[in-house]
Amino acid sequence: MKATLAVPPGQPSTLRPMMISVGVAYIVVIAAYYSVGVGGYAAYGTAVAPDVLLSLGGPVWLRRCANAAVVAHMAAAYQVFAQPVFALMEGAIAARRRPAVAAVGPSVAAPAPHSAAATPRALRLAVRSGFVAAVTLVAVLVPFFAEVMGIIASLGLIPMTFVLPCVMWLVSQQPRGAERALNYAIAGGCGVLAILALIGSTRNVIVQLKLKHG
């Protein structure tokens, strides 16, 4: 979004460097994720653990480093999904705690009622910590968490991340030629992948339920 904002006259556009950075980032992410997914399945098949690190042997220090890298990654990636929820909750709290206009002097600027500044830091810390703790508790209590996450990803993550952007681009920009074919291929391929993931995850949940109650 920042790269597409208007640039003051005389200053170079940041769009091209930003797009190059995004492209490089996607290449690195795809290489990392696919190497782990494909390599793990090729090595262990359906016996691979929900956390692929649990299936690995080797030095203990190496597995600890890998787990530390996962924690660092999730600590940053979680913010992308959690910040909008935090803003929504804190905005609702700030609206309930809106200060009376009469209590504010004419020379003092009152914070916007739905801004983070209108919510005390201690309350924000409590709200955010409570939300993270609640989500973690639900994740621990949900049985067959990996299989359930597969269902959620097939219904939400894959369509929203890979299918919908291509469809929106096709509708809004109406590209031609190879670009049009590429967008159709990505949307169609990922749509098929989502269906297969939904079928596989649902089957795994059924199998786990039978094993648990059998």
N, C-alpha and C positions, 0 to 999 in steps of 0.2 A: 504494500500500500504506500509506503514511504517513497518508493522509487517512482510511483506514478503521479505524485503530487507535482503541482506546477513549480518550475525552477525559476528563480529570479533571472532577469536578463543578464547575459554575460557569463553565467556560470554553466559548466558542462552538465548535461543530463546524467543522472545516476541510474537510469533505467537499464542500460546495457550492462554495466558492471553488476548490478543487482541480479539480473537474469542469469548472467554467467555464474554468479555465486550460488543461486538457487539450483541451477543445473548440476554444478559440481556436488552440491550437498545431496541432491537426489541420487546421483550416481554412487556416492559413498554409502548412503543409507541402503540403497537397493543391494549393493554388493555385500554389505554386512549382514543384512537380514536374510537374503536368499542363501548365502553361504552357510549360515547357521541352520536354516530350515531344511534346505536340500541335503546338506551334509549330515545333519542329525538323523533325518529319515533314512538316508542311504545306509548309515552305519547301524542304526538300531531298529528301523522299521516301525511297526506299531507298538513295539515295546519301549519306545522312547518315553521318558518321563515328561509330565507336563512342564516342568522346569528342566530344560535340556542339560543344565549344569549338574543335575542330580544323576544323570546317566554317565557322566564322564569319570574316568579314573585319573591317574596321573598325580603330580605333586599337589599337596594340599595348598601350598602358597599360591599356585597358579589358579586354583579354583577360588581362593579367597580374593585374589585380584580381580577375577572375572565377576564375582558377586559385588565387589566394591564398585566396579564400573557400571554394573546394572543399577545399583542404588543411586549413583551419581546421575545416570541417564534419566531414571524415573523421577528423581527429585526435580529435574528441570522440565521434563516432558509433562509431568502432572500439572504444572502451572498453566499450561496451554488450555487444559480442559477445566481446571478448577477456578481460574480467575473470573470468568463470567459468572459462575455460580456464587463466588464470594461477593462480587459486585451486586448481584441481585439481592442476596440476603442482607448485605450491609445497607443497600439502598432502602429496603423495606424497614429495617431497624431505624435508620436515620429519619425516615418519614414519620415514624411513630414518635420519635424523640425531637421533632422539629421545635427549635426554640421560639419562644414568643417574640414577635417583631418588636413589641414595645420594650422588651428588656434589653434591646441592643441600642447603644448610643448612635447618634447620627454619624459620628466619625469612625465608627467601627464597622468593618465589613463582615457580615455574618456569612458563614460557609453555606454553600448550596445545600438544600435539605437532603438531596440524594447523593452527595459526594462523600468520599472516604473521610474528608476532614470533619464532616458532621458526626462521625462515629468515633468515640474515644478509642485510643489504641488498645487499652486493656480489653474492651469489649470486642474489638476486631480480632485480637489474639484469641480470645475465648471462642468466638464464633468459628474462626478458621480451624483452630485446633479440634474443636468439637466435631466439625464436619469431617475432617480427615480421620479422626478416631472412629466416627460412626461408619464411614465407608470401609475402613479397615476391618471393623467388627463384622460387617455384613459379608465382606469377602471371605473372612475366616469361617463364618457360619454356613455359607452356601456350599452344599455338597457338590462334588464333581465340578469344581470351579473352572478347570481348564475347558471342559466340555461346554459348560454354560457360557463361558467367554467366547467359545467358537460360534455358538448360536447368535450371541449378541453381535459379534463382528460380522457374521454373514448377513444379518438383517440391517445393521446400522453402519458399521465402519466401512465396509467395502463399498456399498452403494453410495454413501455420502462422500467418500474420499476419492474413488476412482470412476464411478459411473456418472454421478450427477454433474461433476465439473465438465466432463466431455459433452454431456447432453446440453448443458447450459451454453457452452461455447458454440456448439453446432447451431443452436437456436438463435443466439445473439449475433454471432459473427458470420454464420453461413459460409464457412470456408469451402474451397474447391480443391479438386485434385487429390494429391497425396495427403494433404493435411486433413481433408474430410475423411478419407479412407482410414487414416491412422486413428482419428477420434472414434470412428465407428468400431474399429478393431479393439481399441482399449475398452470402450464401454461394453461391447459385446463379450469380450473375453473375460473381463472382470465380473460381468453379470453371471456368466456361466460358472465362474469360480465361486461366486457367492452362493449359488444354488447347490453346488457340490459340497461346499463347506457346511451349509445348513443340513444337508442330508447326512453327511459324515458325523457332524457333532450331535445331531439328534439320535443317530444310531448308537453313538458312544454313551450318551446319557441312558438310553434304554438298556444297554449291556451292563452298565455300572449299577443301575437299579436292580436288575435281575441278580447280579452277583451279590449285592448287599442284602437283598431279601430272600435269596435262594438258599 
